[in-house]
């Protein structure tokens, strides 16, 4: 059985160096072929590019994570310029999106500037035909869909998606993809998403080093955990395990245009 996997979303630069080195060394033993390594800000974007130079399995994405204060204009311009300069070296634009959780912590936070920021990244995605990695959950996903449709972007990845059946239906009808983390092994709301999403639009990720509960409590988040995710997906969808591996792998490889 072929059990190759691609981690569709990981923050590789956020691991401590000894942990990151061990994680990379163990990729082969875990049958993990590639890591889509997303950025949080300008410094993070530069770091992803550096890591990708060290190991071809690391596929860098450039962006600005929305769950933080807006970037200063100088930093934003530098990130956008970096996308221009490195468009042939990066796998995607990301992580970008809208600050759902920050708004829960900071009532009254103005959303409009974040929407405008997201639109600028979506415009880059459209200009260079690059996939875009989105942090857009619940009602924020609808705002993201509005912008994607406005700029006719079709290669959109809603990472660790959470939201209503109606929003999920819109995402899937537009041909976008969603991904699930190891919490698919223990969270019923993620089970519902998996059951409704065809494998041709589903990917697995870790969002590492974000920690998980259940059987993973106390463990450093590792791409090897995705094997448990695939097992759960196969059971939820009633599909043979080997076929589940194959389709998840092919979906991710095709979406991110990873060559053999």
N, C-alpha and C positions, 0 to 999 in steps of 0.2 A: 504493500500500500504506500502510495506517495503521500507524505504528510508535510510537504513544504508549506511554509507560511511567510507572510510579509506583515510586519507590524505597521499598520496603516497610520499610526499616530503616536509619537513618543517625543519627549523633551530630553534628548540625550545629553544636552549641555548642562542640565540641572542635576545630574548625578555627580556625587563626589568622585574624584579621579580613580581611586582603587575600585569602586563599584562599577564605574563605567568601563574600565579595562576588563574586569571580570565578565561583565555582561557581553561585551563584544567578543571576547575569547570563547564564550559558550554558545555563540550563535550557531555554529556548525553542528554541535551536538544536539541542539534544540531544533534543527531543521528550519531555521529562520534565515531566509534568503536575503532579506533587505529590511531596512528601517526607514520609514518616512519621518525624518527628524525636523520638527517644527520649531519656530522661533517665537520669543516673547517680546523682543525689542531689538534695537540696533546692535548692541553688543552681542546679544544672543544670535542674531543673524550672521554676524562675522564668525562666531564660534562654530555654527553649523557648517559653514563653508570650510573652515579649518579642519573639522573632524572628517568631512567628506573627502578631503585630500589624503587623509591617513588610511581610509578604508572605503573601497568602492561600494560596499554594501550600505553605506550611510548615504541616504538621499536627502539633501537639504532643501528646506522650504524657508522662505523669508517672509516675515510679517510682523505684526504688533498685536499682542494678546489684549483683548478688550477688557478683561477684568482688572483694570488698573487705571490710574489717572491718564488722561489724554497725553500724547507725546507733545513736547515742545515742537514748534514748527521746524526748527533746525534738524531735530532728530527725524521727524517725519520725512522731510525732504531727502535726508541721507538714506533712509530706508527705501524710498521710492527710486532714488538714483541707483541704489545697489541692485534693485530688481532690474532696472534698465541695463546695468552693466553686466549682470550675471544671469540674464534670462536664459542663456543656453547652458548654464551649469546647474540651475536649480530645478527641482522636480515639480515645485508648486509654489503658490503664494499662501502663506499661512504661518501661524494661526491668526486668523482675523475674525471679527464678528461683533457681537453686541454684549454689553455688560449686565447680563441678567442677574447674577448673584451679587454683584456690586450694588445694584439698585435695591436689592433686598436689605443690604447692610446700610445703604445711604439713601433713605427716602428723599425724594426731591431732586435726585441727580438728573441733570438734563440729558435726555437721550439723543436729541437732534445732532449734537456734534459727533457722537459716536456713529450715527447713521451716515453722516457726511464722510467720516473717515472710512467706514466700510465701503462706501461707494467708490472712493478713490482706489482702493485695492481691487474692487471688482472691475473697475475700468482697466487696470493693469492686466488683470486676468483675461479680459476680452481682447486687449490690444496685442497680447503675446500668445494667446491661445494656451494659457497655462492653467492647469487645475487649481482650484481654490479650496482651502481647508477652512471650514467654518465652525466657529463656536457660536451657535445660535440655537437656543433651546426654548421650548414652550412657545409663547406668542412671538418671541423674537425671530423664530424661524420664518414666520409669515413676512416680516419686514425684509428679511434676507431674500426670500423668494421674490418679493416685489422688485428688489434691486437686480437680482439675477435675471429676471424676465425682462426688465427694462433694457439691460445691456446685452441680452441674448447670450448669456453665459450658460453653457450646458454641462461643463465639467465641474460640478460642485459636490463637495464632500462634507456632509453634516456629521461631524465627529461626535461620538458619545451622545447621540441624539436622544432627547426626551421631549415628549409632547403628545398632543391629542391625536386621535385617529384621523381627524380631518386634516391636520397639518401634515401628518405623515403621508396621507393619500396625495396631497398636493406635491410634496417632495418627490414621491415615487412616480407620479404621473408626468412630472417634468424630466424624468430620466436621471435625477440626481442619485447619489449613493449615501448610505448611512453606515456607521460602524458602531460596534459594541465592544465594551471592555470586559475584563474578567468578572464584573458584577453580573453578567448574564448567567453565571452559575448559581446565583442566589436571590436575584431581584425579580419579582413577578412583573413589574411594569416594563422591564426590559424583555421579559419573555413575550409579552404582548407584541412588542415591536418586531421581534424576530419572527414570530408567527405570520405577521402581515407583510414582511419584506422578502421578496424573492432573492435567492442567492446571487442572482445576477446584479443585484444592487446592494449587497451586504458585504461588509468587510469586518475584520477583527483588528483590535488595537489594544494597547496597554495604557496609553496616556501616562506612562511612567515618567518620573518616579512616584506619581500619585499612588498612595497605598490602598489596598483593598481589604475587605473583611471576609467572612465565611472561612473557607479552608485556607485563605491566604493571609489571615490575620497575623501580623508581626513579621511578615516576609518582605524583603525588598522586591519591588515590582520588577518582573523580568519578562521578556518576550516568551519565555517557555510557558508562562501561564496561559497563553493563547490556546494551547492544546486542550486545556480544560474547557475553554470557551467553545472550541469547535465540537467537543463531545456534547456539550449542552445544546448547541444549535442543532446538531444532528438529531438528538432526542426530541427536541421541541418540534422540529419540522418533519420528523418521521422519515428521514433520508439516510441512506447508508453512509457510514462514517467516511469511507474513502471518497465517495462522491461529494460529500460536504467539503472535505479538504480541497478537492480539486476545483470545485466551483468558487469557493472563497478565494483561493489563490489566483485563479484566472481572472476573477473580477478585479482584484486589487492590481494585478500586473497590468491588465488592460487599461484600467482607469488612470494609473500613474505612468503608463507608457514605458514600463520597465522592460528593457530588451533582455533576451535570454543570455 
